[in-house]
């Protein structure tokens, strides 16, 4: 039961990136988000990704895959809308 709860949490946690993406798209701006922060987080996720792919732990693997996919969307939106609203 603990692993099932953790698996659900591992998949749901990265979904909190969706409101961030939607806010950038709605405002057509990402000025309030630091690109240093975006690339710092994304870089760390990329460095952790190989560990998640080869791991036997389904929770770690699911978290890594869902997090890298959704945060890559954050990075793309931040870059697309970085100059917006000026």
N, CA, C and O of each residue as an XYZ file, in Angstrom:
344
protein
N       0.816     -1.194      0.000
C       0.000      0.000      0.000
C       0.868      1.270      0.000
O       0.535      2.251     -0.666
N       1.967      1.248      0.740
C       2.853      2.405      0.809
C       3.451      2.697     -0.560
O       3.570      3.859     -0.951
N       3.826      1.658     -1.289
C       4.411      1.855     -2.625
C       3.371      2.405     -3.613
O       3.709      3.209     -4.481
N       2.135      1.983     -3.486
C       1.087      2.497     -4.369
C       0.841      3.983     -4.106
O       0.677      4.763     -5.044
N       0.816      4.366     -2.854
C       0.635      5.777     -2.499
C       1.817      6.591     -3.006
O       1.642      7.671     -3.570
N       3.015      6.069     -2.803
C       4.219      6.773     -3.262
C       4.240      6.894     -4.779
O       4.670      7.919     -5.308
N       3.785      5.871     -5.483
C       3.740      5.918     -6.945
C       2.767      6.997     -7.424
O       3.074      7.750     -8.348
N       1.616      7.066     -6.806
C       0.640      8.110     -7.157
C       1.234      9.491     -6.881
O       1.114     10.396     -7.706
N       1.870      9.652     -5.728
C       2.484     10.933     -5.387
C       3.607     11.290     -6.358
O       3.765     12.456     -6.720
N       4.380     10.307     -6.776
C       5.487     10.543     -7.707
C       4.988     11.030     -9.059
O       5.666     11.805     -9.733
N       3.816     10.582     -9.453
C       3.250     11.014    -10.721
C       2.508     12.349    -10.571
O       2.551     13.186    -11.472
N       1.841     12.543     -9.453
C       1.045     13.757     -9.230
C       1.921     14.976     -8.917
O       1.614     16.083     -9.360
N       2.983     14.789     -8.177
C       3.827     15.922     -7.765
C       4.288     16.785     -8.940
O       4.152     18.006     -8.864
N       4.819     16.223    -10.009
C       5.226     17.068    -11.135
C       4.061     17.769    -11.844
O       4.278     18.726    -12.588
N       2.835     17.302    -11.619
C       1.681     17.959    -12.242
C       1.495     19.384    -11.731
O       0.777     20.170    -12.350
N       2.130     19.729    -10.611
C       2.052     21.093    -10.092
C       2.799     22.068    -10.996
O       2.711     23.282    -10.807
N       3.528     21.548    -11.971
C       4.147     22.428    -12.978
C       3.111     22.973    -13.954
O       3.334     24.016    -14.570
N       1.998     22.294    -14.102
C       0.980     22.710    -15.070
C       0.425     24.100    -14.763
O       0.318     24.906    -15.687
N       0.063     24.431    -13.513
C      -0.400     25.799    -13.256
C       0.658     26.860    -13.589
O       0.320     27.956    -14.038
N       1.916     26.538    -13.371
C       3.000     27.465    -13.717
C       3.049     27.684    -15.228
O       3.188     28.816    -15.691
N       2.938     26.616    -15.980
C       2.925     26.706    -17.441
C       1.704     27.507    -17.901
O       1.819     28.390    -18.752
N       0.540     27.194    -17.335
C      -0.683     27.884    -17.730
C      -0.612     29.382    -17.425
O      -1.102     30.199    -18.204
N      -0.006     29.738    -16.299
C       0.125     31.157    -15.952
C       1.007     31.878    -16.960
O       0.696     32.996    -17.370
N       2.106     31.247    -17.365
C       2.982     31.871    -18.364
C       2.259     32.038    -19.697
O       2.378     33.078    -20.345
N       1.511     31.017    -20.105
C       0.790     31.084    -21.374
C      -0.306     32.147    -21.310
O      -0.484     32.920    -22.251
N      -1.028     32.179    -20.212
C      -2.125     33.142    -20.062
C      -1.611     34.581    -20.108
O      -2.193     35.433    -20.781
N      -0.520     34.846    -19.390
C       0.030     36.203    -19.338
C       0.967     36.496    -20.498
O       1.341     37.646    -20.730
N       1.345     35.449    -21.226
C       2.314     35.576    -22.322
C       3.610     36.217    -21.835
O       4.226     37.019    -22.536
N       4.008     35.847    -20.626
C       5.228     36.382    -20.023
C       5.751     35.402    -18.978
O       4.987     34.704    -18.312
N       7.070     35.372    -18.855
C       7.705     34.596    -17.780
C       8.695     35.481    -17.031
O       9.669     35.003    -16.450
N       8.422     36.784    -17.060
C       9.350     37.737    -16.435
C       9.556     37.481    -14.943
O      10.641     37.738    -14.421
N       8.547     36.987    -14.258
C       8.662     36.792    -12.815
C       9.408     35.511    -12.439
O       9.575     35.216    -11.255
N       9.851     34.755    -13.432
C      10.580     33.515    -13.177
C      12.033     33.698    -13.600
O      12.323     34.105    -14.725
N      12.920     33.395    -12.694
C      14.342     33.520    -12.980
C      14.802     32.400    -13.912
O      14.571     31.220    -13.648
N      15.449     32.787    -14.997
C      15.990     31.761    -15.894
C      17.115     30.983    -15.226
O      17.341     29.819    -15.557
N      17.828     31.610    -14.285
C      18.852     30.877    -13.523
C      18.197     29.747    -12.738
O      18.720     28.634    -12.691
N      17.058     30.032    -12.127
C      16.339     29.019    -11.367
C      15.854     27.914    -12.310
O      16.040     26.731    -12.029
N      15.233     28.300    -13.426
C      14.694     27.325    -14.381
C      15.791     26.385    -14.862
O      15.627     25.166    -14.844
N      16.918     26.964    -15.293
C      17.991     26.108    -15.812
C      18.712     25.357    -14.697
O      19.230     24.265    -14.932
N      18.757     25.912    -13.501
C      19.354     25.199    -12.371
C      18.559     23.959    -12.014
O      19.124     22.878    -11.842
N      17.245     24.116    -11.904
C      16.384     22.966    -11.594
C      16.436     21.950    -12.732
O      16.570     20.751    -12.491
N      16.330     22.428    -13.960
C      16.336     21.524    -15.112
C      17.664     20.770    -15.222
O      17.683     19.579    -15.532
N      18.764     21.465    -14.966
C      20.075     20.811    -14.985
C      20.170     19.702    -13.954
O      20.678     18.618    -14.241
N      19.679     19.975    -12.751
C      19.692     18.938    -11.710
C      18.811     17.758    -12.098
O      19.174     16.603    -11.875
N      17.645     18.057    -12.684
C      16.769     16.965    -13.137
C      17.431     16.132    -14.222
O      17.313     14.907    -14.228
N      18.126     16.791    -15.138
C      18.825     16.060    -16.196
C      19.935     15.181    -15.627
O      20.157     14.070    -16.108
N      20.631     15.675    -14.603
C      21.688     14.878    -13.977
C      21.132     13.678    -13.215
O      21.789     12.641    -13.128
N      19.918     13.812    -12.661
C      19.289     12.702    -11.928
C      18.601     11.706    -12.863
O      18.380     10.553    -12.491
N      18.267     12.147    -14.062
C      17.475     11.335    -14.990
C      18.075      9.955    -15.288
O      17.337      8.970    -15.261
N      19.372      9.843    -15.568
C      19.911      8.493    -15.831
C      19.709      7.532    -14.666
O      19.448      6.346    -14.873
N      19.830      8.039    -13.447
C      19.601      7.189    -12.278
C      18.159      6.696    -12.234
O      17.897      5.546    -11.883
N      17.231      7.573    -12.592
C      15.826      7.192    -12.584
C      15.485      6.175    -13.649
O      14.643      5.302    -13.437
N      16.128      6.282    -14.783
C      15.840      5.357    -15.884
C      16.313      3.939    -15.577
O      15.618      2.973    -15.890
N      17.480      3.810    -14.972
C      18.025      2.470    -14.712
C      17.585      1.887    -13.380
O      17.866      0.724    -13.091
N      16.903      2.675    -12.571
C      16.492      2.212    -11.248
C      15.432      1.115    -11.338
O      14.570      1.129    -12.217
N      15.518      0.181    -10.421
C      14.502     -0.865    -10.303
C      13.280     -0.348     -9.549
O      12.207     -0.949     -9.609
N      13.445      0.764     -8.841
C      12.368      1.347     -8.037
C      11.393      2.087     -8.952
O      11.737      3.110     -9.545
N      10.187      1.563     -9.056
C       9.180      2.128     -9.954
C       8.786      3.548     -9.548
O       8.469      4.373    -10.406
N       8.804      3.835     -8.254
C       8.441      5.174     -7.782
C       9.471      6.192     -8.264
O       9.101      7.243     -8.786
N      10.741      5.897     -8.097
C      11.812      6.798     -8.537
C      11.781      6.969    -10.049
O      11.958      8.075    -10.560
N      11.556      5.877    -10.757
C      11.509      5.932    -12.216
C      10.324      6.781    -12.699
O      10.479      7.621    -13.585
N       9.155      6.557    -12.118
C       7.958      7.311    -12.512
C       8.133      8.802    -12.211
O       7.774      9.654    -13.023
N       8.687      9.106    -11.038
C       8.904     10.500    -10.670
C       9.865     11.169    -11.651
O       9.610     12.282    -12.111
N      10.951     10.504    -11.966
C      11.935     11.076    -12.883
C      11.349     11.333    -14.268
O      11.555     12.402    -14.843
N      10.636     10.375    -14.792
C      10.085     10.521    -16.139
C       9.040     11.633    -16.183
O       9.089     12.502    -17.054
N       8.093     11.603    -15.239
C       7.051     12.629    -15.259
C       7.625     14.008    -14.962
O       7.181     14.997    -15.544
N       8.591     14.087    -14.076
C       9.177     15.376    -13.720
C       9.996     15.959    -14.872
O       9.903     17.155    -15.146
N      10.782     15.147    -15.537
C      11.606     15.662    -16.636
C      10.713     16.117    -17.791
O      11.005     17.126    -18.434
N       9.635     15.389    -18.061
C       8.728     15.780    -19.143
C       8.041     17.108    -18.848
O       8.039     18.014    -19.682
N       7.462     17.218    -17.661
C       6.717     18.439    -17.345
C       7.631     19.631    -17.113
O       7.288     20.748    -17.500
N       8.786     19.423    -16.490
C       9.659     20.574    -16.269
C      10.313     21.022    -17.572
O      10.661     22.194    -17.710
N      10.485     20.122    -18.519
C      10.963     20.539    -19.829
C       9.943     21.471    -20.478
O      10.320     22.415    -21.172
N       8.666     21.213    -20.258
C       7.621     22.132    -20.740
C       7.739     23.493    -20.068
O       7.529     24.520    -20.712
N       8.073     23.511    -18.777
C       8.289     24.778    -18.063
C       9.448     25.533    -18.700
O       9.347     26.737    -18.934
N      10.537     24.846    -18.980
C      11.717     25.473    -19.590
C      11.357     26.068    -20.947
O      11.721     27.205    -21.249
N      10.644     25.300    -21.760
C      10.261     25.782    -23.091
C       9.371     27.017    -22.981
O       9.590     28.006    -23.681
N       8.373     26.963    -22.108
C       7.481     28.115    -21.928
C       8.242     29.320    -21.396
O       8.011     30.443    -21.844
N       9.139     29.103    -20.455
C       9.911     30.215    -19.905
C      10.746     30.878    -20.989
O      10.871     32.102    -21.014
N      11.310     30.090    -21.875
C      12.109     30.660    -22.963
C      11.241     31.357    -24.005
O      11.585     32.439    -24.480
N      10.121     30.741    -24.359
C       9.234     31.323    -25.363
C       8.673     32.659    -24.887
O       8.601     33.617    -25.657
N       8.276     32.721    -23.617
C       7.616     33.912    -23.093
C       8.534     34.828    -22.293
O       8.055     35.749    -21.630
N       9.830     34.596    -22.341
C      10.733     35.389    -21.516
C      10.676     36.876    -21.828
O      10.705     37.691    -20.905
N      10.598     37.248    -23.070
C      10.554     38.655    -23.467
C       9.143     39.200    -23.551
O       8.952     40.385    -23.823
N       8.153     38.354    -23.321
C       6.769     38.804    -23.430
C       6.393     39.790    -22.343
O       6.974     39.767    -21.257
N       5.456     40.631    -22.611
C       4.962     41.586    -21.627
C       5.825     42.800    -21.429
O       5.538     43.597    -20.536
N       6.871     42.987    -22.212
C       7.741     44.149    -22.040
C       7.331     45.261    -22.960
O       7.950     46.324    -22.958
